[in-house]
Amino acid sequence: MSIQQLHSEEELKQYISRSGKKLLFKHSTTCPISAKAYEEFQSYLKENETDAAVVLVIEDRPVSNKIAEEFGIKHESPQIFLLDDQNVTWNTSHWKITKANITEAVAQ
């Protein structure tokens, strides 16, 4: 399981442009809710071969802001997006980020 960390808008652009289904997780390293959601995200990835990337919202704020701007989806943290090619097909935040919800979304 490898999660790519995106530090720049260029890395974000390259990641979004990949074909197929992929997950993008916005993580706050100071938030306990985000820590729990990140555990669920990692738990999903241990059992599934899905491309995955993470953006640390405090450390890489410009990248985090770009995601909200790019997809037209209000910033929240933690927040997860499922992309199919360049389109967001599902997103959720906070306590709704669970292994079961990610599994269900990717299976759709």
C-alpha positions in Angstrom: 0.0 0.0 0.0 1.6 3.3 -1.0 -0.1 6.6 -0.5 1.4 9.4 -2.6 1.8 12.7 -0.7 1.0 15.7 -2.9 3.1 18.8 -2.1 2.5 21.0 -5.1 -0.3 22.1 -7.5 1.7 20.4 -10.3 1.7 17.1 -8.4 -2.0 17.5 -7.8 -2.6 18.1 -11.5 -0.6 15.1 -12.5 -2.4 12.9 -10.0 -5.9 14.1 -11.2 -4.9 13.5 -14.8 -4.3 9.8 -14.3 -6.9 7.5 -15.7 -9.1 5.2 -13.7 -10.4 5.3 -10.2 -8.3 7.0 -7.5 -8.8 8.3 -4.0 -7.7 11.8 -2.7 -7.6 12.4 1.0 -7.3 15.8 2.7 -5.8 15.3 6.1 -5.3 17.6 9.0 -2.4 16.4 11.2 -3.7 18.3 14.2 -7.3 17.0 14.2 -8.3 13.8 16.1 -11.3 13.3 13.7 -8.9 13.4 10.8 -6.6 10.9 12.5 -9.4 8.5 12.8 -10.6 9.0 9.2 -7.0 8.5 8.0 -6.9 5.2 9.9 -10.1 4.1 8.1 -8.5 5.2 4.7 -5.4 3.2 5.4 -7.4 0.2 6.5 -9.3 0.3 3.2 -6.0 0.5 1.2 -4.5 -2.5 3.0 -7.1 -4.7 1.4 -7.7 -2.9 -1.9 -5.5 -1.9 -4.9 -6.8 1.6 -5.4 -4.5 4.6 -6.3 -4.4 6.9 -3.4 -3.0 10.3 -2.5 -3.0 12.5 0.5 -2.7 16.3 1.0 -1.8 17.7 4.4 -4.1 20.7 4.7 -2.0 22.7 7.0 1.4 21.9 5.6 0.3 22.2 2.0 -2.5 24.7 2.1 -2.2 26.0 -1.5 -2.7 22.4 -2.8 -5.7 21.9 -0.4 -7.2 25.2 -1.6 -6.7 24.2 -5.2 -8.7 21.0 -4.7 -11.7 23.0 -3.5 -11.3 25.4 -6.4 -10.7 22.6 -9.0 -13.7 20.5 -8.0 -16.0 23.3 -6.8 -16.5 21.4 -3.5 -16.3 23.4 -0.2 -13.2 22.6 1.8 -13.6 20.4 4.8 -11.0 18.4 6.8 -10.8 15.5 6.8 -12.3 15.0 3.4 -12.1 12.3 0.8 -12.8 12.3 -2.9 -13.2 9.4 -5.3 -12.2 10.3 -8.8 -12.9 8.4 -12.0 -10.6 9.8 -14.6 -10.8 13.5 -13.8 -14.3 13.6 -12.3 -15.3 13.5 -8.7 -17.8 10.7 -8.5 -18.1 10.7 -4.7 -16.9 12.7 -1.7 -17.5 12.9 2.0 -16.0 14.2 5.2 -15.4 13.8 8.9 -17.0 10.7 10.6 -18.5 9.5 7.2 -15.0 8.5 6.1 -15.1 4.8 6.9 -13.6 1.8 5.4 -17.1 0.5 4.6 -18.2 3.8 2.9 -15.0 3.9 0.8 -15.4 0.3 -0.2 -19.0 0.9 -1.3 -18.1 4.1 -3.2 -15.3 2.5 -5.1 -17.4 -0.6 -6.0 -20.1 1.6 -7.6 
